[in-house]
Amino acid sequence: MLSTNFHPTGRHFLQIPGPSPVPDRILRAISSPTIDHRGPEFGALGLKVLADVQKIFKTRHPVMIYPASGTGAWEAALSNVLQAGDHVLMYETGHFAFLWNKLAQQLGLKSEVLSLPGLQGWRNGVQADLIEQRLKGDTGHSIQAVCVVHNETSTGVTSDIAAVRRAIDAAKHPALLLVDTISGLASADYRHDEWGVDVTISGSQKGLMLPPGIGFNALSPRAIEASQQGGMPRSYWAWGEMIEMNKNGYWPSTPNTNLLYGLSEACDMLLAEGLDTVFARHQRWAAGVRAAVKAWGLPIQCADPGVYSPILTGVMTPEGIDADAVRKVIHQRFDCSLGTGLGKVKGRMFRIGHLGDSNDLTLIATVAGCEMGLKLSGVALQGSGVQAIMDHFSSHPGGLAKA
């Protein structure tokens, strides 16, 4: 049997920005016996999780739950409301926005990309004014949809989605708004209905604290109407039959029953704590980690403090220091996994995840591992990040989350 748990003592520090550590409580729920997905017990489970995820997305409208990754949820969103050849406006803030655009092109969409020049586009959030200007110039309304990433996992930037909605409205443009919050959901404030989003895409393995394997599409009435009037040829991803069967708690194809047990438990945990408390907890953790990075004297990948991510912090290494080599030292010496730099920033930065099933001591220990690894890699640090994060948490106390 393949052994993946090679850690000799203690618990591995999984501090990548997703998949995030899965709490024991959720693992126990997932281990429950699989039941008949056409039986009455499953119908009750289905109705519960469908109602719960509406609360997580802050929507009154249907949320599609797929046995899929976030990539599948991307494809579901695009294929239900657009047709091959349709013109879409994509805003690139990092590697995952880049990949979503690549997928759109593979589906036959005519994509147009907006971004700030060079690496600045990957160090800042969505510039809503650029979207507004472009849409005002589209007098023939050829652009069918605007696609943006809420929390860009590759760079540690959380964009202002409400500002994007205002930009579309100011341009008096009918384009649909599609938003990826795969890493933002349940860790950063997100409001599907209030912000006027037409399709929100997410996944299970980040703030929901589940293993990978569930993809989500939260819908608006406009999105549902668009899917009924057009869309691409589709079967598995089609919303129509799923919306109807979900009314009774069932799915048209085989659902991932055991992951739905875990989703039910995750929603119980998050809703019992209160979403606003969850968001504040993540903001506090993020501020502590950033205090450590600033004490080291290293740049944060996100250049705009107004859009710092509460989910992860990107740490830029000095010129001549391979960030992946630093990550390797930290992993081998201190049993701590950190996120790699992706795309344009490969080898130039690493990512510290501070989301989900963490606490103050988890993050203090993570910072300690990073600090030792940086020193072992020959990086001259200006000060102690460990002391800085301890000082921050002790001067900004947070209460214990409800069990």
C-alpha positions as CSV (number, residue, x, y, z in Angstrom):
1,M,0.0,0.0,0.0
2,L,1.3,3.4,-0.9
3,S,2.3,5.4,2.1
4,T,1.7,9.2,1.9
5,N,2.1,9.9,5.7
6,F,5.8,9.9,6.0
7,H,6.0,12.4,8.8
8,P,7.8,10.6,11.7
9,T,6.4,12.6,14.7
10,G,3.8,15.3,15.2
11,R,1.4,16.7,12.7
12,H,2.5,18.1,9.3
13,F,2.1,21.8,8.8
14,L,0.0,22.1,5.6
15,Q,0.2,25.9,5.1
16,I,-0.5,26.1,1.4
17,P,-3.4,28.2,0.5
18,G,-5.5,25.2,-0.3
19,P,-6.2,22.4,0.0
20,S,-6.3,23.5,3.6
21,P,-6.1,21.1,6.6
22,V,-9.3,19.2,7.1
23,P,-10.6,19.2,10.8
24,D,-11.0,15.9,12.5
25,R,-14.7,16.6,13.0
26,I,-15.1,16.8,9.2
27,L,-13.0,13.7,8.6
28,R,-15.2,11.8,11.0
29,A,-18.3,12.9,9.2
30,I,-16.9,11.9,5.8
31,S,-16.1,8.4,7.2
32,S,-19.8,7.7,7.8
33,P,-21.3,4.8,5.8
34,T,-22.4,5.7,2.2
35,I,-26.2,5.6,1.8
36,D,-28.6,5.2,-1.1
37,H,-28.5,8.5,-3.0
38,R,-32.1,7.9,-4.1
39,G,-33.4,7.1,-0.6
40,P,-35.2,9.3,1.9
41,E,-32.2,9.9,4.2
42,F,-30.2,11.3,1.3
43,G,-33.0,13.6,0.3
44,A,-32.9,15.1,3.8
45,L,-29.2,15.5,3.6
46,G,-29.5,17.1,0.1
47,L,-32.0,19.6,1.2
48,K,-29.9,20.6,4.3
49,V,-26.7,21.1,2.4
50,L,-28.4,23.1,-0.4
51,A,-30.0,25.4,2.1
52,D,-26.7,25.7,4.1
53,V,-24.6,26.7,1.1
54,Q,-27.1,29.4,0.2
55,K,-26.3,31.0,3.6
56,I,-22.5,30.6,2.9
57,F,-22.8,32.3,-0.5
58,K,-25.3,34.8,0.9
59,T,-27.9,34.1,-1.8
60,R,-31.6,33.3,-2.0
61,H,-31.1,31.6,-5.4
62,P,-30.0,28.1,-6.4
63,V,-26.5,26.9,-5.8
64,M,-25.3,24.0,-8.0
65,I,-23.1,21.4,-6.3
66,Y,-21.0,19.2,-8.6
67,P,-18.7,16.3,-7.9
68,A,-15.8,18.3,-9.5
69,S,-12.9,20.6,-8.9
70,G,-13.0,24.3,-9.2
71,T,-11.9,23.9,-12.9
72,G,-15.1,21.9,-13.5
73,A,-17.1,24.7,-11.9
74,W,-15.4,27.2,-14.2
75,E,-16.5,25.2,-17.2
76,A,-20.0,24.8,-15.9
77,A,-20.4,28.5,-15.4
78,L,-19.1,29.4,-18.9
79,S,-20.9,26.6,-20.8
80,N,-24.3,27.4,-19.3
81,V,-24.5,31.1,-20.1
82,L,-22.3,31.5,-23.2
83,Q,-21.9,30.0,-26.7
84,A,-18.8,29.4,-28.7
85,G,-17.7,32.6,-30.4
86,D,-19.2,34.8,-27.6
87,H,-17.1,37.8,-26.6
88,V,-16.0,37.8,-22.9
89,L,-14.0,40.3,-20.9
90,M,-11.5,38.6,-18.5
91,Y,-9.5,40.5,-15.9
92,E,-6.1,39.0,-15.1
93,T,-4.9,39.4,-11.5
94,G,-2.8,36.3,-11.3
95,H,-2.2,32.7,-12.5
96,F,-5.7,31.4,-11.8
97,A,-7.3,34.3,-13.8
98,F,-4.8,33.4,-16.5
99,L,-5.9,29.7,-16.4
100,W,-9.6,30.6,-16.4
101,N,-9.0,32.6,-19.6
102,K,-7.2,29.7,-21.1
103,L,-10.2,27.5,-20.4
104,A,-12.5,30.0,-22.0
105,Q,-10.4,30.0,-25.1
106,Q,-10.5,26.2,-25.2
107,L,-14.3,26.3,-25.1
108,G,-14.2,28.5,-28.2
109,L,-15.0,31.8,-26.5
110,K,-13.5,35.1,-27.8
111,S,-11.7,36.4,-24.8
112,E,-10.3,39.8,-24.2
113,V,-8.0,40.3,-21.3
114,L,-7.6,43.5,-19.2
115,S,-4.8,44.0,-16.7
116,L,-2.2,46.4,-15.4
117,P,1.1,46.2,-17.4
118,G,3.8,43.6,-16.5
119,L,4.0,42.2,-13.0
120,Q,1.9,45.1,-11.6
121,G,-1.2,43.3,-12.8
122,W,-0.3,40.4,-10.5
123,R,0.4,42.7,-7.5
124,N,-2.8,44.6,-7.6
125,G,-6.6,43.9,-7.6
126,V,-9.1,44.3,-10.3
127,Q,-9.2,47.9,-11.5
128,A,-12.9,48.5,-11.9
129,D,-12.4,51.8,-13.8
130,L,-10.7,49.9,-16.6
131,I,-13.7,47.6,-16.9
132,E,-16.1,50.5,-16.9
133,Q,-14.1,52.3,-19.6
134,R,-14.0,49.2,-21.8
135,L,-17.7,48.5,-21.4
136,K,-18.6,52.1,-22.3
137,G,-16.6,51.7,-25.5
138,D,-18.6,48.5,-26.3
139,T,-21.5,50.5,-27.7
140,G,-22.8,47.5,-29.6
141,H,-22.8,45.3,-26.5
142,S,-20.8,42.5,-28.1
143,I,-19.3,41.6,-24.7
144,Q,-21.5,39.0,-23.1
145,A,-19.8,38.5,-19.8
146,V,-17.2,40.0,-17.4
147,C,-15.1,37.4,-15.6
148,V,-13.0,38.3,-12.5
149,V,-11.3,36.5,-9.6
150,H,-12.3,37.5,-6.1
151,N,-9.4,36.1,-4.2
152,E,-6.4,35.4,-6.5
153,T,-4.7,32.4,-4.8
154,S,-1.5,32.8,-6.7
155,T,-0.8,36.3,-5.5
156,G,-2.7,37.1,-2.3
157,V,-4.9,39.8,-3.7
158,T,-8.6,40.1,-2.9
159,S,-10.5,42.3,-5.4
160,D,-13.5,44.5,-4.7
161,I,-16.4,42.7,-6.5
162,A,-19.0,45.3,-5.5
163,A,-16.9,47.9,-7.3
164,V,-16.9,45.7,-10.5
165,R,-20.7,45.5,-10.3
166,R,-20.9,49.3,-9.9
167,A,-18.6,49.7,-13.0
168,I,-20.9,47.5,-15.1
169,D,-23.9,49.4,-14.0
170,A,-22.3,52.8,-14.6
171,A,-21.5,51.7,-18.1
172,K,-25.2,50.7,-18.5
173,H,-24.0,47.4,-20.0
174,P,-26.0,44.2,-20.0
175,A,-22.9,41.9,-19.6
176,L,-23.2,39.1,-17.0
177,L,-20.8,39.1,-14.1
178,L,-19.0,35.9,-13.4
179,V,-16.8,35.7,-10.3
180,D,-14.4,33.0,-9.1
181,T,-14.2,32.9,-5.3
182,I,-12.7,29.4,-5.1
183,S,-10.3,30.4,-2.4
184,G,-12.3,33.3,-1.0
185,L,-15.5,31.6,0.0
186,A,-16.0,31.1,3.8
187,S,-12.7,32.9,4.5
188,A,-13.3,36.4,3.1
189,D,-16.5,38.4,3.0
190,Y,-18.6,37.5,-0.1
191,R,-22.1,38.5,-1.0
192,H,-23.5,36.9,-4.1
193,D,-26.9,38.6,-4.1
194,E,-25.9,42.0,-2.7
195,W,-23.0,42.4,-5.1
196,G,-25.1,41.6,-8.1
197,V,-23.1,38.6,-9.2
198,D,-24.7,36.4,-11.9
199,V,-22.6,33.2,-11.4
200,T,-20.2,32.6,-8.5
201,I,-17.7,29.8,-8.8
202,S,-16.2,28.0,-5.8
203,G,-14.7,24.8,-4.5
204,S,-14.6,22.7,-1.4
205,Q,-10.9,22.6,-0.5
206,K,-10.2,26.1,0.8
207,G,-12.3,28.0,3.4
208,L,-14.9,25.2,3.6
209,M,-12.1,23.0,5.0
210,L,-13.0,19.9,2.9
211,P,-10.9,17.7,0.7
212,P,-11.0,18.6,-3.0
213,G,-13.9,17.2,-5.0
214,I,-16.9,19.6,-4.8
215,G,-17.4,22.5,-7.2
216,F,-20.1,25.1,-6.9
217,N,-22.1,27.5,-9.1
218,A,-24.2,30.0,-7.3
219,L,-26.8,31.5,-9.8
220,S,-28.8,34.6,-10.3
221,P,-32.2,34.7,-12.1
222,R,-30.5,36.4,-15.1
223,A,-27.9,33.6,-15.3
224,I,-30.7,30.9,-15.2
225,E,-32.6,32.8,-18.0
226,A,-29.4,32.9,-20.1
227,S,-28.9,29.2,-19.6
228,Q,-32.4,28.5,-20.7
229,Q,-32.1,30.6,-23.8
230,G,-28.7,29.4,-25.0
231,G,-25.4,28.1,-23.7
232,M,-23.1,25.5,-25.2
233,P,-24.0,21.8,-25.8
234,R,-23.7,20.3,-22.3
235,S,-25.1,17.5,-20.3
236,Y,-23.2,16.9,-17.0
237,W,-22.8,20.6,-16.4
238,A,-26.4,21.6,-17.3
239,W,-28.2,23.5,-14.6
240,G,-31.8,22.8,-15.7
241,E,-32.4,19.3,-14.6
242,M,-30.2,19.8,-11.5
243,I,-32.3,22.8,-10.4
244,E,-35.5,20.7,-10.7
245,M,-34.1,17.6,-8.9
246,N,-32.4,19.7,-6.2
247,K,-35.9,20.9,-5.1
248,N,-36.4,17.5,-3.5
249,G,-32.8,17.1,-2.4
250,Y,-31.6,14.9,-5.2
251,W,-29.2,15.1,-8.2
252,P,-29.6,13.9,-11.8
253,S,-26.2,12.0,-11.6
254,T,-24.4,10.3,-8.8
255,P,-23.5,12.8,-6.1
256,N,-20.4,12.5,-3.9
257,T,-22.3,11.4,-0.8
258,N,-19.5,11.2,1.7
259,L,-18.1,14.7,0.8
260,L,-21.7,16.0,1.2
261,Y,-21.5,14.6,4.8
262,G,-18.4,16.7,5.2
263,L,-20.0,19.7,3.6
264,S,-22.9,19.5,6.0
265,E,-20.5,19.4,9.0
266,A,-18.4,22.3,7.6
267,C,-21.5,24.4,7.2
268,D,-22.6,23.6,10.8
269,M,-19.2,24.7,12.0
270,L,-19.1,28.0,10.0
271,L,-22.6,29.0,10.6
272,A,-22.4,28.3,14.4
273,E,-19.3,30.5,14.6
274,G,-21.0,33.1,12.5
275,L,-19.6,34.2,9.1
276,D,-18.7,37.7,10.3
277,T,-16.6,36.1,13.1
278,V,-15.0,33.8,10.6
279,F,-14.0,36.7,8.4
280,A,-12.6,38.7,11.3
281,R,-10.6,35.7,12.4
282,H,-9.0,35.4,9.0
283,Q,-8.3,39.1,8.8
284,R,-6.5,39.0,12.2
285,W,-4.4,36.0,11.2
286,A,-3.5,37.7,7.9
287,A,-2.4,40.9,9.7
288,G,-0.2,38.8,12.1
289,V,1.5,37.0,9.2
290,R,2.1,40.3,7.3
291,A,3.6,41.8,10.5
292,A,6.1,39.0,10.4
293,V,7.0,39.5,6.7
294,K,7.4,43.2,7.2
295,A,9.7,42.5,10.2
296,W,11.9,40.3,8.0
297,G,12.2,43.3,5.6
298,L,10.8,41.3,2.6
299,P,8.2,42.6,0.1
300,I,4.7,41.3,0.1
301,Q,3.5,40.1,-3.3
302,C,0.3,42.2,-3.1
303,A,1.4,45.8,-3.5
304,D,-1.8,47.4,-2.5
305,P,-2.6,47.2,1.3
306,G,-6.3,47.9,0.5
307,V,-6.7,44.5,-1.2
308,Y,-4.4,42.3,1.0
309,S,-5.9,38.8,1.1
310,P,-7.1,37.3,4.4
311,I,-6.5,33.8,3.0
312,L,-2.8,33.9,2.1
313,T,0.3,36.1,2.0
314,G,2.8,36.0,-0.8
315,V,6.4,36.6,0.3
316,M,8.9,37.8,-2.3
317,T,12.5,36.6,-1.9
318,P,15.5,38.8,-2.6
319,E,17.1,38.9,-6.0
320,G,19.2,35.8,-6.5
321,I,17.3,33.7,-3.9
322,D,15.2,30.9,-5.4
323,A,11.9,30.8,-3.5
324,D,11.4,27.2,-4.3
325,A,14.7,26.3,-2.9
326,V,13.7,28.1,0.3
327,R,10.4,26.2,0.4
328,K,12.3,22.9,0.0
329,V,14.5,23.7,3.0
330,I,11.5,24.6,5.1
331,H,9.7,21.4,4.1
332,Q,12.7,19.0,4.6
333,R,13.9,20.6,7.9
334,F,10.6,21.6,9.6
335,D,7.9,19.5,8.0
336,C,6.0,22.6,6.7
337,S,4.5,22.8,3.2
338,L,4.2,26.3,1.7
339,G,2.7,27.4,-1.6
340,T,4.9,27.8,-4.6
341,G,5.1,30.8,-6.9
342,L,3.1,30.2,-10.1
343,G,3.4,31.5,-13.6
344,K,5.1,34.8,-13.9
345,V,6.3,34.7,-10.2
346,K,7.6,31.1,-10.2
347,G,10.8,31.0,-8.1
348,R,10.4,34.6,-7.0
349,M,7.9,34.2,-4.1
350,F,6.3,31.6,-1.8
351,R,2.9,31.7,-0.3
352,I,1.9,31.2,3.3
353,G,-1.7,30.0,3.8
354,H,-3.6,31.2,6.8
355,L,-7.1,29.9,6.4
356,G,-9.5,27.4,7.6
357,D,-8.5,25.0,10.4
358,S,-5.7,27.1,11.9
359,N,-5.1,29.0,15.1
360,D,-2.6,31.5,16.5
361,L,0.0,28.9,17.5
362,T,-0.3,27.2,14.1
363,L,0.7,30.4,12.4
364,I,3.4,31.4,14.9
365,A,5.0,28.0,14.3
366,T,4.7,28.4,10.5
367,V,6.4,31.8,10.7
368,A,9.1,30.2,12.8
369,G,9.7,27.5,10.2
370,C,9.8,30.2,7.5
371,E,12.2,32.3,9.5
372,M,14.6,29.5,10.1
373,G,14.4,28.3,6.5
374,L,15.1,31.8,5.1
375,K,18.2,32.1,7.4
376,L,19.4,28.6,6.4
377,S,19.0,29.7,2.7
378,G,21.3,32.7,3.2
379,V,18.6,35.4,3.4
380,A,19.6,38.3,5.6
381,L,16.6,39.3,7.6
382,Q,16.1,42.7,9.2
383,G,14.3,41.5,12.3
384,S,12.3,38.7,13.9
385,G,9.1,37.8,12.3
386,V,8.3,35.4,15.1
387,Q,8.5,38.2,17.6
388,A,6.4,40.4,15.4
389,I,3.6,37.9,15.0
390,M,3.6,37.1,18.7
391,D,3.4,40.8,19.5
392,H,0.5,41.2,17.0
393,F,-1.5,38.3,18.4
394,S,-0.9,39.2,22.0
395,S,-1.9,42.9,21.4
396,H,-4.9,41.9,19.2
397,P,-6.5,39.0,21.1
398,G,-9.0,36.8,19.4
399,G,-11.5,34.5,21.1
400,L,-11.6,30.8,20.6
401,A,-13.9,29.6,17.9
402,K,-16.9,27.5,19.0
403,A,-16.3,23.8,19.0
